[in-house]
Amino acid sequence: MSVLVANESYDFNSLKELLAVTDGNLASHLKALEKEQYITINKSFLGRKPNTRYFASDLGKAAFKKHLQSLENLIKQQKL
C-alpha cells in the first residue's frame, strides 16, 4: 500500500521488481487489497502486451493513514 499511496499508480511488473516478490505472492496480496476495496485496477494493452496498473482507492488511502497513525501511537506509548 505504501508504494501505491506514495505514487499515482504502479504496474504489476514494476511492483514485483520493487518488492522482490514472486508473481503468485504479489497477486495474492493484490487480490486481498482489491477484495477490501483498498485498490482499483486498470487493465489495458501497451502495444500487444497486457498491462495492469494498480491505484490506491480513497478507502485504501484512509485505511493506510489510520494504520500509520496506529503505529505512531504505539511508538509514542513505548517512549513513555
N, CA, C and O atoms as a GROMACS GRO file, in nm:
protein
  320
    1MET      N    1   0.083  -0.119   0.000
    1MET     CA    2   0.000   0.000   0.000
    1MET      C    3   0.086   0.125   0.000
    1MET      O    4   0.051   0.224  -0.063
    2SER      N    5   0.199   0.121   0.070
    2SER     CA    6   0.281   0.242   0.077
    2SER      C    7   0.328   0.286  -0.061
    2SER      O    8   0.336   0.406  -0.087
    3VAL      N    9   0.359   0.192  -0.149
    3VAL     CA   10   0.402   0.227  -0.285
    3VAL      C   11   0.287   0.294  -0.359
    3VAL      O   12   0.309   0.394  -0.429
    4LEU      N   13   0.167   0.241  -0.346
    4LEU     CA   14   0.053   0.296  -0.417
    4LEU      C   15   0.006   0.428  -0.359
    4LEU      O   16  -0.045   0.514  -0.431
    5VAL      N   17   0.022   0.446  -0.230
    5VAL     CA   18  -0.016   0.573  -0.168
    5VAL      C   19   0.084   0.682  -0.207
    5VAL      O   20   0.046   0.797  -0.227
    6ALA      N   21   0.211   0.646  -0.218
    6ALA     CA   22   0.316   0.744  -0.249
    6ALA      C   23   0.324   0.776  -0.398
    6ALA      O   24   0.384   0.878  -0.436
    7ASN      N   25   0.266   0.692  -0.482
    7ASN     CA   26   0.271   0.711  -0.627
    7ASN      C   27   0.130   0.710  -0.684
    7ASN      O   28   0.039   0.654  -0.624
    8GLU      N   29   0.113   0.772  -0.798
    8GLU     CA   30  -0.021   0.777  -0.859
    8GLU      C   31  -0.069   0.636  -0.892
    8GLU      O   32  -0.185   0.602  -0.867
    9SER      N   33   0.019   0.554  -0.949
    9SER     CA   34  -0.014   0.416  -0.982
    9SER      C   35   0.115   0.338  -1.002
    9SER      O   36   0.224   0.396  -1.009
   10TYR      N   37   0.101   0.208  -1.011
   10TYR     CA   38   0.215   0.120  -1.036
   10TYR      C   39   0.164   0.002  -1.116
   10TYR      O   40   0.052  -0.044  -1.095
   11ASP      N   41   0.247  -0.050  -1.209
   11ASP     CA   42   0.205  -0.168  -1.282
   11ASP      C   43   0.259  -0.294  -1.212
   11ASP      O   44   0.348  -0.287  -1.127
   12PHE      N   45   0.204  -0.408  -1.251
   12PHE     CA   46   0.234  -0.535  -1.184
   12PHE      C   47   0.384  -0.564  -1.185
   12PHE      O   48   0.442  -0.592  -1.081
   13ASN      N   49   0.445  -0.558  -1.303
   13ASN     CA   50   0.587  -0.594  -1.312
   13ASN      C   51   0.677  -0.500  -1.232
   13ASN      O   52   0.775  -0.544  -1.172
   14SER      N   53   0.644  -0.372  -1.232
   14SER     CA   54   0.724  -0.276  -1.155
   14SER      C   55   0.709  -0.302  -1.005
   14SER      O   56   0.807  -0.294  -0.931
   15LEU      N   57   0.588  -0.332  -0.961
   15LEU     CA   58   0.567  -0.366  -0.820
   15LEU      C   59   0.644  -0.492  -0.784
   15LEU      O   60   0.709  -0.498  -0.679
   16LYS      N   61   0.637  -0.593  -0.870
   16LYS     CA   62   0.707  -0.720  -0.844
   16LYS      C   63   0.857  -0.698  -0.831
   16LYS      O   64   0.921  -0.754  -0.741
   17GLU      N   65   0.912  -0.617  -0.920
   17GLU     CA   66   1.056  -0.588  -0.916
   17GLU      C   67   1.093  -0.507  -0.792
   17GLU      O   68   1.190  -0.539  -0.723
   18LEU      N   69   1.018  -0.404  -0.764
   18LEU     CA   70   1.045  -0.318  -0.649
   18LEU      C   71   1.040  -0.395  -0.517
   18LEU      O   72   1.125  -0.378  -0.430
   19LEU      N   73   0.938  -0.480  -0.504
   19LEU     CA   74   0.917  -0.553  -0.379
   19LEU      C   75   0.993  -0.685  -0.372
   19LEU      O   76   0.998  -0.749  -0.266
   20ALA      N   77   1.052  -0.726  -0.485
   20ALA     CA   78   1.128  -0.852  -0.492
   20ALA      C   79   1.046  -0.970  -0.443
   20ALA      O   80   1.088  -1.045  -0.355
   21VAL      N   81   0.928  -0.985  -0.503
   21VAL     CA   82   0.839  -1.096  -0.469
   21VAL      C   83   0.805  -1.174  -0.595
   21VAL      O   84   0.831  -1.129  -0.707
   22THR      N   85   0.747  -1.291  -0.576
   22THR     CA   86   0.707  -1.374  -0.689
   22THR      C   87   0.573  -1.326  -0.745
   22THR      O   88   0.500  -1.251  -0.679
   23ASP      N   89   0.542  -1.368  -0.866
   23ASP     CA   90   0.414  -1.335  -0.927
   23ASP      C   91   0.298  -1.377  -0.837
   23ASP      O   92   0.206  -1.299  -0.811
   24GLY      N   93   0.304  -1.501  -0.790
   24GLY     CA   94   0.196  -1.556  -0.707
   24GLY      C   95   0.179  -1.482  -0.576
   24GLY      O   96   0.067  -1.455  -0.533
   25ASN      N   97   0.290  -1.450  -0.513
   25ASN     CA   98   0.284  -1.378  -0.386
   25ASN      C   99   0.223  -1.241  -0.404
   25ASN      O  100   0.135  -1.201  -0.327
   26LEU      N  101   0.269  -1.168  -0.505
   26LEU     CA  102   0.216  -1.035  -0.530
   26LEU      C  103   0.068  -1.042  -0.568
   26LEU      O  104  -0.012  -0.962  -0.520
   27ALA      N  105   0.034  -1.135  -0.653
   27ALA     CA  106  -0.105  -1.149  -0.698
   27ALA      C  107  -0.198  -1.176  -0.580
   27ALA      O  108  -0.308  -1.121  -0.575
   28SER      N  109  -0.155  -1.259  -0.485
   28SER     CA  110  -0.242  -1.289  -0.371
   28SER      C  111  -0.259  -1.167  -0.281
   28SER      O  112  -0.368  -1.144  -0.229
   29HIS      N  113  -0.155  -1.089  -0.263
   29HIS     CA  114  -0.166  -0.967  -0.183
   29HIS      C  115  -0.255  -0.863  -0.252
   29HIS      O  116  -0.339  -0.799  -0.188
   30LEU      N  117  -0.236  -0.847  -0.382
   30LEU     CA  118  -0.318  -0.752  -0.457
   30LEU      C  119  -0.465  -0.794  -0.457
   30LEU      O  120  -0.554  -0.709  -0.449
   31LYS      N  121  -0.489  -0.924  -0.465
   31LYS     CA  122  -0.627  -0.974  -0.462
   31LYS      C  123  -0.692  -0.942  -0.327
   31LYS      O  124  -0.809  -0.904  -0.322
   32ALA      N  125  -0.617  -0.957  -0.219
   32ALA     CA  126  -0.669  -0.925  -0.085
   32ALA      C  127  -0.699  -0.776  -0.073
   32ALA      O  128  -0.801  -0.738  -0.017
   33LEU      N  129  -0.610  -0.692  -0.126
   33LEU     CA  130  -0.633  -0.547  -0.122
   33LEU      C  131  -0.753  -0.508  -0.208
   33LEU      O  132  -0.830  -0.419  -0.172
   34GLU      N  133  -0.768  -0.574  -0.321
   34GLU     CA  134  -0.883  -0.547  -0.408
   34GLU      C  135  -1.013  -0.590  -0.340
   34GLU      O  136  -1.114  -0.519  -0.349
   35LYS      N  137  -1.011  -0.703  -0.274
   35LYS     CA  138  -1.130  -0.753  -0.204
   35LYS      C  139  -1.178  -0.653  -0.099
   35LYS      O  140  -1.299  -0.635  -0.080
   36GLU      N  141  -1.084  -0.588  -0.031
   36GLU     CA  142  -1.117  -0.487   0.071
   36GLU      C  143  -1.147  -0.350   0.009
   36GLU      O  144  -1.179  -0.255   0.080
   37GLN      N  145  -1.135  -0.342  -0.123
   37GLN     CA  146  -1.157  -0.218  -0.199
   37GLN      C  147  -1.055  -0.110  -0.163
   37GLN      O  148  -1.085   0.009  -0.167
   38TYR      N  149  -0.934  -0.154  -0.127
   38TYR     CA  150  -0.826  -0.062  -0.095
   38TYR      C  151  -0.752  -0.017  -0.221
   38TYR      O  152  -0.683   0.084  -0.220
   39ILE      N  153  -0.767  -0.094  -0.329
   39ILE     CA  154  -0.704  -0.059  -0.456
   39ILE      C  155  -0.805  -0.071  -0.570
   39ILE      O  156  -0.904  -0.142  -0.559
   40THR      N  157  -0.776   0.001  -0.678
   40THR     CA  158  -0.851  -0.016  -0.801
   40THR      C  159  -0.753  -0.061  -0.908
   40THR      O  160  -0.633  -0.038  -0.899
   41ILE      N  161  -0.807  -0.126  -1.010
   41ILE     CA  162  -0.724  -0.187  -1.113
   41ILE      C  163  -0.767  -0.137  -1.250
   41ILE      O  164  -0.886  -0.122  -1.278
   42ASN      N  165  -0.667  -0.111  -1.334
   42ASN     CA  166  -0.693  -0.072  -1.473
   42ASN      C  167  -0.614  -0.165  -1.562
   42ASN      O  168  -0.491  -0.164  -1.561
   43LYS      N  169  -0.684  -0.245  -1.640
   43LYS     CA  170  -0.618  -0.337  -1.733
   43LYS      C  171  -0.625  -0.278  -1.874
   43LYS      O  172  -0.731  -0.234  -1.919
   44SER      N  173  -0.510  -0.278  -1.942
   44SER     CA  174  -0.503  -0.225  -2.077
   44SER      C  175  -0.394  -0.299  -2.154
   44SER      O  176  -0.335  -0.394  -2.103
   45PHE      N  177  -0.369  -0.255  -2.273
   45PHE     CA  178  -0.261  -0.311  -2.353
   45PHE      C  179  -0.164  -0.201  -2.391
   45PHE      O  180  -0.205  -0.090  -2.426
   46LEU      N  181  -0.036  -0.231  -2.384
   46LEU     CA  182   0.069  -0.144  -2.436
   46LEU      C  183   0.122  -0.215  -2.560
   46LEU      O  184   0.203  -0.308  -2.551
   47GLY      N  185   0.075  -0.170  -2.674
   47GLY     CA  186   0.102  -0.246  -2.796
   47GLY      C  187   0.022  -0.375  -2.788
   47GLY      O  188  -0.101  -0.373  -2.780
   48ARG      N  189   0.091  -0.486  -2.792
   48ARG     CA  190   0.024  -0.616  -2.781
   48ARG      C  191   0.038  -0.678  -2.643
   48ARG      O  192  -0.016  -0.786  -2.616
   49LYS      N  193   0.109  -0.611  -2.555
   49LYS     CA  194   0.133  -0.667  -2.422
   49LYS      C  195   0.029  -0.616  -2.323
   49LYS      O  196   0.000  -0.497  -2.318
   50PRO      N  197  -0.028  -0.707  -2.244
   50PRO     CA  198  -0.123  -0.664  -2.140
   50PRO      C  199  -0.050  -0.586  -2.031
   50PRO      O  200   0.064  -0.617  -1.997
   51ASN      N  201  -0.116  -0.485  -1.978
   51ASN     CA  202  -0.058  -0.404  -1.871
   51ASN      C  203  -0.165  -0.381  -1.765
   51ASN      O  204  -0.273  -0.330  -1.794
   52THR      N  205  -0.134  -0.418  -1.644
   52THR     CA  206  -0.228  -0.399  -1.533
   52THR      C  207  -0.168  -0.297  -1.437
   52THR      O  208  -0.059  -0.316  -1.385
   53ARG      N  209  -0.242  -0.190  -1.415
   53ARG     CA  210  -0.198  -0.083  -1.325
   53ARG      C  211  -0.287  -0.083  -1.202
   53ARG      O  212  -0.407  -0.109  -1.210
   54TYR      N  213  -0.225  -0.053  -1.088
   54TYR     CA  214  -0.294  -0.051  -0.960
   54TYR      C  215  -0.290   0.089  -0.902
   54TYR      O  216  -0.188   0.158  -0.911
   55PHE      N  217  -0.400   0.130  -0.842
   55PHE     CA  218  -0.415   0.262  -0.781
   55PHE      C  219  -0.469   0.245  -0.640
   55PHE      O  220  -0.554   0.159  -0.617
   56ALA      N  221  -0.422   0.325  -0.547
   56ALA     CA  222  -0.480   0.325  -0.412
   56ALA      C  223  -0.615   0.396  -0.419
   56ALA      O  224  -0.624   0.507  -0.472
   57SER      N  225  -0.719   0.334  -0.367
   57SER     CA  226  -0.851   0.398  -0.363
   57SER      C  227  -0.855   0.495  -0.246
   57SER      O  228  -0.767   0.494  -0.160
   58ASP      N  229  -0.959   0.577  -0.242
   58ASP     CA  230  -0.974   0.669  -0.128
   58ASP      C  231  -0.988   0.590   0.001
   58ASP      O  232  -0.933   0.628   0.104
   59LEU      N  233  -1.061   0.479  -0.005
   59LEU     CA  234  -1.077   0.393   0.113
   59LEU      C  235  -0.941   0.335   0.156
   59LEU      O  236  -0.910   0.330   0.275
   60GLY      N  237  -0.862   0.292   0.058
   60GLY     CA  238  -0.730   0.237   0.087
   60GLY      C  239  -0.636   0.340   0.146
   60GLY      O  240  -0.560   0.310   0.238
   61LYS      N  241  -0.641   0.462   0.092
   61LYS     CA  242  -0.557   0.570   0.146
   61LYS      C  243  -0.595   0.602   0.290
   61LYS      O  244  -0.508   0.624   0.374
   62ALA      N  245  -0.726   0.604   0.318
   62ALA     CA  246  -0.772   0.632   0.454
   62ALA      C  247  -0.730   0.521   0.549
   62ALA      O  248  -0.687   0.548   0.661
   63ALA      N  249  -0.743   0.396   0.506
   63ALA     CA  250  -0.704   0.282   0.590
   63ALA      C  251  -0.554   0.284   0.616
   63ALA      O  252  -0.510   0.253   0.727
   64PHE      N  253  -0.476   0.319   0.515
   64PHE     CA  254  -0.330   0.325   0.532
   64PHE      C  255  -0.292   0.436   0.629
   64PHE      O  256  -0.205   0.417   0.714
   65LYS      N  257  -0.357   0.550   0.615
   65LYS     CA  258  -0.331   0.662   0.707
   65LYS      C  259  -0.364   0.622   0.851
   65LYS      O  260  -0.290   0.654   0.944
   66LYS      N  261  -0.476   0.552   0.868
   66LYS     CA  262  -0.515   0.505   1.002
   66LYS      C  263  -0.411   0.407   1.057
   66LYS      O  264  -0.378   0.410   1.175
   67HIS      N  265  -0.360   0.320   0.971
   67HIS     CA  266  -0.258   0.223   1.011
   67HIS      C  267  -0.131   0.295   1.056
   67HIS      O  268  -0.073   0.261   1.160
   68LEU      N  269  -0.088   0.394   0.979
   68LEU     CA  270   0.031   0.471   1.017
   68LEU      C  271   0.010   0.544   1.150
   68LEU      O  272   0.101   0.550   1.232
   69GLN      N  273  -0.110   0.599   1.170
   69GLN     CA  274  -0.139   0.668   1.295
   69GLN      C  275  -0.132   0.571   1.413
   69GLN      O  276  -0.082   0.606   1.520
   70SER      N  277  -0.182   0.450   1.393
   70SER     CA  278  -0.176   0.349   1.499
   70SER      C  279  -0.031   0.314   1.532
   70SER      O  280   0.004   0.298   1.649
   71LEU      N  281   0.052   0.303   1.430
   71LEU     CA  282   0.194   0.275   1.453
   71LEU      C  283   0.262   0.390   1.527
   71LEU      O  284   0.342   0.367   1.618
   72GLU      N  285   0.229   0.513   1.489
   72GLU     CA  286   0.286   0.629   1.557
   72GLU      C  287   0.242   0.632   1.704
   72GLU      O  288   0.323   0.664   1.792
   73ASN      N  289   0.117   0.601   1.730
   73ASN     CA  290   0.068   0.597   1.868
   73ASN      C  291   0.139   0.490   1.949
   73ASN      O  292   0.171   0.512   2.066
   74LEU      N  293   0.164   0.376   1.888
   74LEU     CA  294   0.236   0.268   1.956
   74LEU      C  295   0.378   0.312   1.991
   74LEU      O  296   0.427   0.285   2.100
   75ILE      N  297   0.444   0.380   1.898
   75ILE     CA  298   0.579   0.429   1.923
   75ILE      C  299   0.579   0.532   2.036
   75ILE      O  300   0.666   0.529   2.124
   76LYS      N  301   0.483   0.621   2.035
   76LYS     CA  302   0.472   0.723   2.141
   76LYS      C  303   0.453   0.658   2.277
   76LYS      O  304   0.511   0.703   2.376
   77GLN      N  305   0.372   0.553   2.282
   77GLN     CA  306   0.348   0.483   2.409
   77GLN      C  307   0.474   0.415   2.459
   77GLN      O  308   0.497   0.407   2.580
   78GLN      N  309   0.556   0.366   2.366
   78GLN     CA  310   0.682   0.300   2.403
   78GLN      C  311   0.781   0.398   2.465
   78GLN      O  312   0.864   0.359   2.547
   79LYS      N  313   0.773   0.526   2.426
   79LYS     CA  314   0.864   0.627   2.475
   79LYS      C  315   0.827   0.673   2.617
   79LYS      O  316   0.911   0.729   2.688
   80LEU      N  317   0.703   0.650   2.657
   80LEU     CA  318   0.659   0.696   2.790
   80LEU      C  319   0.717   0.615   2.901
   80LEU      O  320   0.690   0.642   3.018
   0.00000   0.00000   0.00000
